[in-house]
Amino acid sequence: MPSEEGGEVRACPTGLRRPGDTDGLIRLLAADVVAYADGGGKTQTFLRPMYGRGRIARLLLRFGTWLELLGAEGMRLAEVNGQPGAVFLGHNRRPVLVVSLDIAEGLVQTIRAISNPDKLRHLDATAGRPWPLDR
């Protein structure tokens, strides 16, 4: 994982203290945060970048539903292209989603989520460190 730049986000990968912790989530997002997703037309995701703290917070509060749709059953913390992130694994222990966070000044600036199976094919179940989804 990167240095102390991640601050509180690094200490708690989901940024939440408990399910539905909207205030905790919003505190971790920059005002102009942006989220990108790439499902490659093969998995359900949002099609255009999403902008703004409120909109991204609402999106992330539904993240569990998206994980269910993707069939995620486990999570491993990972460094993704030099940034803190996570690899979500399906029932076959193959990655179904990779998420990375760009963090500056202790706030999440950018979220990148890739669920395109073609782009995840090179990864295996050993990517990252184990982390239970229910934390």
Long-range contacts (C-beta under 8 A, 24 or more apart in sequence): 1-77, 1-79, 1-84, 2-79, 2-82, 2-83, 2-84, 2-103, 5-103, 5-104, 5-106, 6-84, 6-101, 6-103, 6-106, 7-103, 7-106, 8-106, 9-84, 9-101, 9-103, 9-106, 9-107, 9-108, 10-84, 10-103, 13-77, 13-84, 13-86, 13-131, 14-135, 15-60, 15-108, 19-64, 20-61, 22-57, 22-61, 25-57, 25-60, 25-61, 26-53, 26-54, 26-57, 28-107, 28-108, 29-53, 29-56, 29-57, 29-107, 29-108, 30-104, 30-105, 30-107, 30-108, 30-109, 32-109, 33-107, 33-108, 33-109, 33-110, 33-111, 34-109, 34-110, 34-111, 35-59, 35-110, 35-111, 35-112, 35-113, 36-110, 36-111, 36-112, 36-113, 37-112, 37-113, 37-114, 37-115, 38-112, 38-113, 38-114, 38-115, 38-116, 38-119, 39-115, 39-116, 40-115, 40-116, 40-117, 40-118, 40-119, 42-115, 42-116, 42-117, 42-118, 43-69, 43-70, 43-96, 43-115, 43-116, 43-117, 44-69, 44-70, 45-113, 45-115, 56-111, 60-111, 66-97, 67-97, 67-133, 70-96, 70-97, 70-115, 71-96, 72-96, 72-97, 72-133, 73-133, 74-130, 74-132, 74-133, 75-128, 75-131, 75-132, 75-133, 76-127, 76-128, 76-129, 76-130, 76-131, 77-128, 77-129, 77-131, 78-127, 78-128, 78-129, 79-128, 80-112, 86-128, 86-131, 87-123, 87-127, 87-128, 88-133, 89-125, 93-125, 94-120, 94-123, 94-124, 94-125, 95-120, 95-123, 95-124, 95-125, 95-127, 96-120, 98-123
